[in-house]
Amino acid sequence: MTHLWVRAESRANEQRVAITPDGVRALMAAGLDVTVEDSPTRIIPTDAYRDTGCRIATQGAWTTAPTDAIILGLKELPENGTALPHQHIMFGHAFKGQFSGQELLRRFAAADGTLLDLEYLLDDQNRRVAAFGYWAGYAGAAVTALALAAQNAGQACAPVTAWPNADTMLNDVKTALGTSSATALIIGAKGRVGTGAADLCNAVGITPTLWDMAETASGGPFPEILDHDLFFNCILARPGTPVFVGPDALTAPRRLRAIGDIACDPDSDYNPVPLYSEASTWADPVLRVQDTPPLDIMSIDNLPSLLPLESSHDFAEQLLPYLLQLGDLETGVWGRARDIYQSHKL
């Protein structure tokens, strides 16, 4: 019997989960064995999982789970160097040469474990089957709008914490902006991330201009960005990506006051917003890159965690059909994920 073990997240400020109680019920009805770890911070309380009849384990007990259990989580494992004998479903951030990723791969190699990376769960058209992109866009646009509102009030952008739901976030942004009007240019507007950013803008009265591949095909930079109050980058950097906003923008005449680099890839050689070199944080949501007039960059790298309830339910709904296929790890999305790991294993 396939055994899925849902671990508690250990990263600070991480309340999301990859499966809901309804998803647990569906897996159990399909004949899977499910264990869920207790977690005092998970947005969905342990009692809701206990009510499904699944096993409940103590937080962190996955390290001693049966070796045939498949461990499901989202974010990083504790960086303690221990070998990893299980099959793990998670965001590993290990296949693009990242330094910490190489250490993670060594831990898997040390005990013949396997990383089934959620970022590389791909259908037969090479498209991701589950992603947090919409809520990343929504939350990223919200925090960037709050930065603009703070500027308008002559203040620094305040620290952020997770919102209990999207309605509360929306009301906070509306209150902060008041009756002021603003415009935004969104690049990547047709994707999940861009759609989320556009929906937030429309909901709070920010007028969005929607750009996608056709509008950026000529290569950048794009001076039109400087004619908007806000700019949102919603595409992943890759070879051939043009620079959207270059260093010259810092001294050029501009209306632009805040950039939401929702893709947040400052370490990439292909970063289309090469104005900063590090992610911002919940404690310091924006980086001030110019003072006169001010220009702030929002580059938080775990934006969906700001809306853990909606992002968990959305992601879990996308992922569930594939969790129901865990009985066959040799074909389909799981077979492709295993092949990708095999091509990167140390």
Buried (B, 14 or more C-beta within 10 A) or exposed (E): EBBBBBBBBBBEBBBBBBBBBBBBBBBBEEEBBBBBBBBEBBBBEBEBBBEBEBBBBEBBBBBEBEEEBBBBBBBBBEEEEEEBBBBBBBBBBBBEEBEEBEEBBBBBEBEEBBBBBBBBBBEEEEEBBBBBBBBBBBBBBBBBBBBBBBBBEEEBBBEBEBBEEBEEBBEBBBEBBEEEEBBBBBBBBBBBBBBBBBBBBEBBBBEBBBBBEEBBEEEBBBEEBBBBBBBBBBBBBEEEBBBBBBEEBEEEEBEBBBBBBBBBBBEBEBBBBBBBEEBBBBEBBBBBBBEEEBBBBBBBBBBBBBBBBBBBBBBBBBBBEBBBBBEEBEEBBBEBBBEBBEEBBE
